[in-house]
Amino acid sequence: MTGPAFDTPVPPAAADALVASGIEVAFGGIKALAGVGATVVPGRIVGLIGRNGSGKSTLFNCMTGFVRPGAGRVTLGGADITGLPAERVVRAGIARTFQTPRIAEGADVRTAVLCGFFNSAKTSFMGSVAGFGAARREERRLREEADAVLEGLGLADLRHTEVRRLSMGLVRMVDVARCIASGARFILLDEPAAGLTQAEQETLSRQIRDVAARGVGILLVEHNFALVRSLCETVVVLETGRVLCEGAPETVARDPRVLRSYLGAVGESDEQGEAAA
Ligand SMILES: Nc1ncnc2c1ncn2[C@@H]1O[C@H](COP(=O)(O)OP(=O)(O)OP(=O)(O)O)[C@@H](O)[C@H]1O
Protein backbone atom coordinates (compact mmCIF):
# COMPACT_ATOMS: atom_id res chain seq x y z
CA MET A 1 0.00 0.00 0.00
CA THR A 2 1.22 3.50 -0.75
CA GLY A 3 1.22 6.36 1.76
CA PRO A 4 -1.41 9.06 1.88
CA ALA A 5 -1.10 11.95 -0.53
CA PHE A 6 -2.67 15.15 0.71
CA ASP A 7 -2.32 18.23 -1.39
CA THR A 8 -3.47 20.80 1.17
CA PRO A 9 -2.00 21.43 4.60
CA VAL A 10 -4.13 20.70 7.66
CA PRO A 11 -5.67 23.90 8.99
CA PRO A 12 -3.86 24.62 12.27
CA ALA A 13 -6.95 24.95 14.45
CA ALA A 14 -9.97 24.25 12.29
CA ALA A 15 -13.01 25.89 13.82
CA ASP A 16 -15.17 23.01 12.60
CA ALA A 17 -13.03 20.23 14.10
CA LEU A 18 -14.06 17.49 16.50
CA VAL A 19 -11.73 17.89 19.46
CA ALA A 20 -11.23 15.86 22.63
CA SER A 21 -8.90 17.42 25.17
CA GLY A 22 -7.68 16.52 28.63
CA ILE A 23 -10.00 13.51 28.82
CA GLU A 24 -9.88 11.55 32.06
CA VAL A 25 -11.86 8.41 32.76
CA ALA A 26 -11.61 6.04 35.73
CA PHE A 27 -13.45 2.75 36.10
CA GLY A 28 -13.30 2.15 39.82
CA GLY A 29 -9.59 2.02 40.59
CA ILE A 30 -8.57 1.73 36.92
CA LYS A 31 -7.51 4.95 35.27
CA ALA A 32 -8.49 4.22 31.68
CA LEU A 33 -7.62 7.70 30.37
CA ALA A 34 -5.44 10.32 32.03
CA GLY A 35 -5.48 13.59 30.10
CA VAL A 36 -5.86 12.28 26.54
CA GLY A 37 -6.75 14.38 23.52
CA ALA A 38 -7.29 14.00 19.80
CA THR A 39 -8.34 16.40 17.04
CA VAL A 40 -10.19 15.36 13.92
CA VAL A 41 -10.46 17.87 11.10
CA PRO A 42 -13.05 17.59 8.32
CA GLY A 43 -11.67 15.67 5.34
CA ARG A 44 -8.75 14.16 7.25
CA ILE A 45 -8.11 10.69 8.70
CA VAL A 46 -6.49 10.41 12.12
CA GLY A 47 -5.24 7.05 13.36
CA LEU A 48 -5.54 6.01 17.01
CA ILE A 49 -3.32 3.10 17.94
CA GLY A 50 -1.99 1.43 21.07
CA ARG A 51 -1.83 -1.90 22.81
CA ASN A 52 -4.96 -3.66 24.02
CA GLY A 53 -6.29 -1.83 27.06
CA SER A 54 -4.48 1.44 26.28
CA GLY A 55 -7.78 3.35 26.19
CA LYS A 56 -8.73 3.65 22.50
CA SER A 57 -12.33 2.46 22.85
CA THR A 58 -12.80 4.50 26.00
CA LEU A 59 -11.78 7.64 24.11
CA PHE A 60 -14.25 6.71 21.35
CA ASN A 61 -16.92 6.23 24.00
CA CYS A 62 -16.24 9.67 25.46
CA MET A 63 -16.41 11.30 22.03
CA THR A 64 -19.70 9.61 21.17
CA GLY A 65 -21.68 9.95 24.40
CA PHE A 66 -21.29 6.40 25.70
CA VAL A 67 -19.01 7.34 28.59
CA ARG A 68 -19.01 10.64 30.43
CA PRO A 69 -15.42 11.68 31.18
CA GLY A 70 -14.49 12.62 34.74
CA ALA A 71 -12.56 15.57 33.33
CA GLY A 72 -11.78 17.10 29.96
CA ARG A 73 -13.90 18.34 27.09
CA VAL A 74 -15.23 17.20 23.77
CA THR A 75 -16.10 19.99 21.34
CA LEU A 76 -17.63 19.97 17.91
CA GLY A 77 -17.04 23.11 15.91
CA GLY A 78 -16.23 24.84 19.18
CA ALA A 79 -19.49 23.80 20.87
CA ASP A 80 -19.13 21.77 24.05
CA ILE A 81 -20.69 18.33 23.56
CA THR A 82 -19.06 16.68 26.58
CA GLY A 83 -21.39 14.16 28.15
CA LEU A 84 -24.20 14.62 25.61
CA PRO A 85 -26.20 11.41 25.33
CA ALA A 86 -25.25 9.20 22.38
CA GLU A 87 -28.41 9.91 20.36
CA ARG A 88 -27.74 13.66 20.52
CA VAL A 89 -24.14 13.11 19.49
CA VAL A 90 -25.43 11.22 16.45
CA ARG A 91 -27.81 14.07 15.65
CA ALA A 92 -24.91 16.50 15.91
CA GLY A 93 -23.28 14.60 13.02
CA ILE A 94 -20.93 12.10 14.65
CA ALA A 95 -21.30 8.43 13.73
CA ARG A 96 -19.29 5.47 14.98
CA THR A 97 -18.83 1.77 14.47
CA PHE A 98 -18.36 -0.84 17.17
CA GLN A 99 -15.89 -3.69 17.51
CA THR A 100 -18.97 -5.85 17.97
CA PRO A 101 -21.67 -4.11 15.94
CA ARG A 102 -25.15 -3.80 17.44
CA ILE A 103 -27.34 -4.79 14.54
CA ALA A 104 -30.84 -6.20 15.03
CA GLU A 105 -31.04 -9.98 14.85
CA GLY A 106 -32.50 -10.97 11.54
CA ALA A 107 -32.08 -7.62 9.78
CA ASP A 108 -30.83 -7.94 6.24
CA VAL A 109 -27.79 -6.00 5.11
CA ARG A 110 -29.74 -3.28 3.29
CA THR A 111 -32.06 -2.74 6.26
CA ALA A 112 -29.06 -2.40 8.57
CA VAL A 113 -27.66 0.29 6.30
CA LEU A 114 -31.05 2.02 6.01
CA CYS A 115 -30.95 2.50 9.79
CA GLY A 116 -28.13 4.96 9.16
CA PHE A 117 -30.56 7.32 7.43
CA PHE A 118 -32.83 7.86 10.40
CA ASN A 119 -31.18 11.20 11.02
CA SER A 120 -31.79 12.54 7.53
CA ALA A 121 -35.02 10.86 6.33
CA LYS A 122 -37.50 13.57 5.49
CA THR A 123 -40.75 11.66 5.91
CA SER A 124 -42.20 9.66 8.77
CA PHE A 125 -42.36 5.91 9.10
CA MET A 126 -46.16 6.12 9.38
CA GLY A 127 -46.32 8.08 6.13
CA SER A 128 -44.33 5.39 4.47
CA VAL A 129 -46.57 2.62 5.83
CA ALA A 130 -49.69 4.50 4.76
CA GLY A 131 -48.26 4.71 1.26
CA PHE A 132 -48.19 8.47 0.89
CA GLY A 133 -46.55 9.33 -2.43
CA ALA A 134 -43.78 11.52 -1.02
CA ALA A 135 -42.93 8.92 1.61
CA ARG A 136 -42.78 6.19 -1.01
CA ARG A 137 -40.46 8.23 -3.19
CA GLU A 138 -38.28 9.03 -0.20
CA GLU A 139 -38.13 5.35 0.72
CA ARG A 140 -37.07 4.46 -2.83
CA ARG A 141 -34.41 7.17 -2.78
CA LEU A 142 -32.99 5.92 0.52
CA ARG A 143 -32.94 2.33 -0.76
CA GLU A 144 -31.00 3.46 -3.82
CA GLU A 145 -28.56 5.42 -1.67
CA ALA A 146 -28.09 2.46 0.66
CA ASP A 147 -27.41 0.23 -2.34
CA ALA A 148 -24.87 2.74 -3.67
CA VAL A 149 -23.00 2.70 -0.34
CA LEU A 150 -23.07 -1.11 -0.34
CA GLU A 151 -21.79 -1.16 -3.92
CA GLY A 152 -18.85 1.02 -2.89
CA LEU A 153 -17.95 -1.43 -0.15
CA GLY A 154 -18.31 -4.45 -2.42
CA LEU A 155 -21.37 -5.66 -0.49
CA ALA A 156 -24.10 -5.11 -3.10
CA ASP A 157 -24.65 -8.84 -3.68
CA LEU A 158 -25.25 -9.32 0.05
CA ARG A 159 -27.98 -6.69 0.44
CA HIS A 160 -30.74 -9.26 0.98
CA THR A 161 -28.61 -11.48 3.24
CA GLU A 162 -29.34 -11.57 6.96
CA VAL A 163 -26.54 -9.86 8.85
CA ARG A 164 -26.29 -12.77 11.30
CA ARG A 165 -25.18 -15.01 8.42
CA LEU A 166 -22.10 -12.85 7.73
CA SER A 167 -18.61 -13.21 9.17
CA MET A 168 -17.81 -10.69 11.95
CA GLY A 169 -15.47 -8.90 9.53
CA LEU A 170 -18.31 -8.34 7.06
CA VAL A 171 -20.70 -7.32 9.85
CA ARG A 172 -18.18 -4.59 10.71
CA MET A 173 -18.19 -3.54 7.04
CA VAL A 174 -22.00 -3.26 7.19
CA ASP A 175 -21.56 -1.09 10.28
CA VAL A 176 -19.18 1.12 8.29
CA ALA A 177 -21.80 1.30 5.53
CA ARG A 178 -24.42 2.41 8.09
CA CYS A 179 -22.11 5.23 9.23
CA ILE A 180 -21.40 6.37 5.68
CA ALA A 181 -25.13 6.32 4.89
CA SER A 182 -25.84 8.50 7.90
CA GLY A 183 -24.18 11.46 6.20
CA ALA A 184 -22.27 12.18 9.42
CA ARG A 185 -19.64 14.92 9.37
CA PHE A 186 -17.34 12.80 11.53
CA ILE A 187 -17.00 9.02 11.57
CA LEU A 188 -15.18 7.06 14.27
CA LEU A 189 -14.19 3.58 13.10
CA ASP A 190 -13.30 0.96 15.72
CA GLU A 191 -11.08 -1.70 14.12
CA PRO A 192 -13.06 -1.82 10.87
CA ALA A 193 -10.54 -4.04 9.06
CA ALA A 194 -10.39 -6.80 11.68
CA GLY A 195 -11.33 -10.14 10.16
CA LEU A 196 -11.35 -8.92 6.55
CA THR A 197 -9.47 -10.50 3.67
CA GLN A 198 -6.76 -8.47 1.95
CA ALA A 199 -9.11 -7.68 -0.96
CA GLU A 200 -11.88 -6.60 1.41
CA GLN A 201 -9.41 -4.41 3.31
CA GLU A 202 -8.40 -2.71 0.08
CA THR A 203 -12.03 -2.01 -0.82
CA LEU A 204 -12.65 -0.67 2.68
CA SER A 205 -9.54 1.44 2.48
CA ARG A 206 -10.65 2.99 -0.84
CA GLN A 207 -14.04 3.83 0.62
CA ILE A 208 -12.58 5.41 3.76
CA ARG A 209 -10.40 7.56 1.53
CA ASP A 210 -13.38 8.52 -0.67
CA VAL A 211 -15.50 9.43 2.32
CA ALA A 212 -12.73 11.63 3.70
CA ALA A 213 -12.30 13.23 0.28
CA ARG A 214 -15.95 14.29 0.53
CA GLY A 215 -15.05 16.30 3.65
CA VAL A 216 -15.82 13.82 6.42
CA GLY A 217 -13.37 13.73 9.32
CA ILE A 218 -12.41 10.18 10.34
CA LEU A 219 -10.87 8.80 13.52
CA LEU A 220 -9.59 5.29 12.91
CA VAL A 221 -8.73 2.76 15.60
CA GLU A 222 -6.87 -0.03 13.86
CA HIS A 223 -4.25 -2.60 14.82
CA ASN A 224 -3.21 -3.06 11.19
CA PHE A 225 -0.50 -0.43 11.03
CA ALA A 226 0.06 -0.92 7.29
CA LEU A 227 -3.53 0.21 6.79
CA VAL A 228 -3.11 3.08 9.25
CA ARG A 229 0.03 4.18 7.48
CA SER A 230 -1.66 4.08 4.07
CA LEU A 231 -4.67 6.11 5.19
CA CYS A 232 -3.71 8.47 7.97
CA GLU A 233 -1.93 11.74 7.94
CA THR A 234 -1.61 11.83 11.71
CA VAL A 235 -1.44 9.03 14.25
CA VAL A 236 -2.02 9.29 17.99
CA VAL A 237 -0.40 6.52 20.02
CA LEU A 238 -1.87 5.66 23.40
CA GLU A 239 -0.18 3.80 26.20
CA THR A 240 -1.93 2.97 29.47
CA GLY A 241 -4.35 5.87 29.19
CA ARG A 242 -1.87 8.51 28.05
CA VAL A 243 -0.72 9.88 24.70
CA LEU A 244 2.68 8.32 24.12
CA CYS A 245 3.30 10.31 20.95
CA GLU A 246 1.55 11.87 18.00
CA GLY A 247 2.68 12.61 14.47
CA ALA A 248 2.94 11.42 10.89
CA PRO A 249 2.81 7.62 10.54
CA GLU A 250 6.41 7.45 9.33
CA THR A 251 7.61 9.46 12.31
CA VAL A 252 5.57 7.44 14.78
CA ALA A 253 6.77 4.14 13.27
CA ARG A 254 10.38 5.17 13.93
CA ASP A 255 9.80 6.48 17.46
CA PRO A 256 11.75 4.24 19.85
CA ARG A 257 9.04 4.59 22.52
CA VAL A 258 6.42 3.34 20.06
CA LEU A 259 8.65 0.52 18.89
CA ARG A 260 9.25 -0.50 22.47
CA SER A 261 5.69 -0.09 23.67
CA TYR A 262 3.64 -1.17 20.69
CA LEU A 263 4.97 -1.85 17.24
CA GLY A 264 8.09 -3.68 18.39
CA ALA A 265 6.12 -5.64 20.94
CA VAL A 266 3.76 -6.95 18.29
CA GLY A 267 6.44 -7.24 15.62
CA GLU A 268 5.98 -10.99 15.38
CA SER A 269 2.63 -10.53 13.65
CA ASP A 270 2.96 -9.98 9.88
CA GLU A 271 0.81 -6.92 9.49
CA GLN A 272 2.20 -5.03 12.44
CA GLY A 273 5.73 -6.25 11.97
CA GLU A 274 5.73 -4.53 8.63
CA ALA A 275 5.10 -1.26 10.43
CA ALA A 276 8.19 -1.57 12.53
CA ALA A 277 10.38 -2.28 9.50
N1 LIG B 1 -16.68 -0.63 31.35
C1 LIG B 1 -15.48 -0.82 31.91
N2 LIG B 1 -15.37 -1.17 33.20
C2 LIG B 1 -14.17 -1.35 33.78
N3 LIG B 1 -13.01 -1.20 33.14
C3 LIG B 1 -13.05 -0.85 31.83
C4 LIG B 1 -14.28 -0.65 31.16
N4 LIG B 1 -14.02 -0.30 29.88
C5 LIG B 1 -12.68 -0.31 29.76
N5 LIG B 1 -12.10 -0.64 30.92
C6 LIG B 1 -10.67 -0.70 31.22
O1 LIG B 1 -10.11 0.53 30.76
C7 LIG B 1 -8.86 0.31 30.12
C8 LIG B 1 -8.93 0.82 28.70
O2 LIG B 1 -9.78 -0.05 27.96
P1 LIG B 1 -10.17 0.21 26.44
O3 LIG B 1 -11.18 -0.82 26.06
O4 LIG B 1 -10.52 1.63 26.25
O5 LIG B 1 -8.79 -0.08 25.71
P2 LIG B 1 -8.53 -0.35 24.15
O6 LIG B 1 -7.25 0.33 23.83
O7 LIG B 1 -9.73 0.04 23.36
O8 LIG B 1 -8.33 -1.91 24.13
P3 LIG B 1 -8.62 -2.95 22.91
O9 LIG B 1 -7.55 -2.70 21.88
O10 LIG B 1 -8.48 -4.28 23.56
O11 LIG B 1 -10.00 -2.67 22.39
C9 LIG B 1 -8.56 -1.17 30.25
O12 LIG B 1 -7.79 -1.37 31.41
C10 LIG B 1 -9.94 -1.78 30.40
O13 LIG B 1 -9.87 -3.00 31.11
Ligand as a Chemical Component Dictionary entry (heavy atoms), coordinates in Angstrom:
data_LIG
# 
_chem_comp.id                   LIG 
_chem_comp.type                 NON-POLYMER 
_chem_comp.pdbx_formal_charge   0 
_chem_comp.three_letter_code    LIG 
# 
loop_
_chem_comp_atom.comp_id 
_chem_comp_atom.atom_id 
_chem_comp_atom.alt_atom_id 
_chem_comp_atom.type_symbol 
_chem_comp_atom.charge 
_chem_comp_atom.model_Cartn_x 
_chem_comp_atom.model_Cartn_y 
_chem_comp_atom.model_Cartn_z 
_chem_comp_atom.pdbx_ordinal 
LIG N1  N1  N 0 -16.679 -0.627 31.349 1  
LIG C1  C1  C 0 -15.485 -0.817 31.905 2  
LIG N2  N2  N 0 -15.372 -1.168 33.197 3  
LIG C2  C2  C 0 -14.167 -1.345 33.782 4  
LIG N3  N3  N 0 -13.005 -1.199 33.141 5  
LIG C3  C3  C 0 -13.051 -0.853 31.829 6  
LIG C4  C4  C 0 -14.279 -0.646 31.158 7  
LIG N4  N4  N 0 -14.019 -0.303 29.882 8  
LIG C5  C5  C 0 -12.680 -0.309 29.756 9  
LIG N5  N5  N 0 -12.104 -0.638 30.916 10 
LIG C6  C6  C 0 -10.669 -0.698 31.217 11 
LIG O1  O1  O 0 -10.107 0.529  30.760 12 
LIG C7  C7  C 0 -8.855  0.311  30.124 13 
LIG C8  C8  C 0 -8.928  0.817  28.702 14 
LIG O2  O2  O 0 -9.779  -0.046 27.955 15 
LIG P1  P1  P 0 -10.171 0.212  26.444 16 
LIG O3  O3  O 0 -11.181 -0.816 26.057 17 
LIG O4  O4  O 0 -10.524 1.626  26.250 18 
LIG O5  O5  O 0 -8.786  -0.081 25.706 19 
LIG P2  P2  P 0 -8.532  -0.348 24.150 20 
LIG O6  O6  O 0 -7.252  0.329  23.826 21 
LIG O7  O7  O 0 -9.726  0.037  23.361 22 
LIG O8  O8  O 0 -8.329  -1.915 24.127 23 
LIG P3  P3  P 0 -8.622  -2.950 22.905 24 
LIG O9  O9  O 0 -7.553  -2.704 21.878 25 
LIG O10 O10 O 0 -8.482  -4.282 23.561 26 
LIG O11 O11 O 0 -9.999  -2.666 22.387 27 
LIG C9  C9  C 0 -8.560  -1.171 30.247 28 
LIG O12 O12 O 0 -7.791  -1.366 31.408 29 
LIG C10 C10 C 0 -9.940  -1.783 30.402 30 
LIG O13 O13 O 0 -9.874  -2.998 31.106 31 
# 
loop_
_chem_comp_bond.comp_id 
_chem_comp_bond.atom_id_1 
_chem_comp_bond.atom_id_2 
_chem_comp_bond.value_order 
_chem_comp_bond.pdbx_ordinal 
LIG N1  C1  SING 1  
LIG C1  N2  SING 2  
LIG C1  C4  DOUB 3  
LIG N2  C2  DOUB 4  
LIG C2  N3  SING 5  
LIG N3  C3  DOUB 6  
LIG C3  C4  SING 7  
LIG C3  N5  SING 8  
LIG C4  N4  SING 9  
LIG N4  C5  DOUB 10 
LIG C5  N5  SING 11 
LIG N5  C6  SING 12 
LIG C6  O1  SING 13 
LIG C6  C10 SING 14 
LIG O1  C7  SING 15 
LIG C7  C8  SING 16 
LIG C7  C9  SING 17 
LIG C8  O2  SING 18 
LIG O2  P1  SING 19 
LIG P1  O3  DOUB 20 
LIG P1  O4  SING 21 
LIG P1  O5  SING 22 
LIG O5  P2  SING 23 
LIG P2  O6  DOUB 24 
LIG P2  O7  SING 25 
LIG P2  O8  SING 26 
LIG O8  P3  SING 27 
LIG P3  O9  DOUB 28 
LIG P3  O10 SING 29 
LIG P3  O11 SING 30 
LIG C9  O12 SING 31 
LIG C9  C10 SING 32 
LIG C10 O13 SING 33 
# 
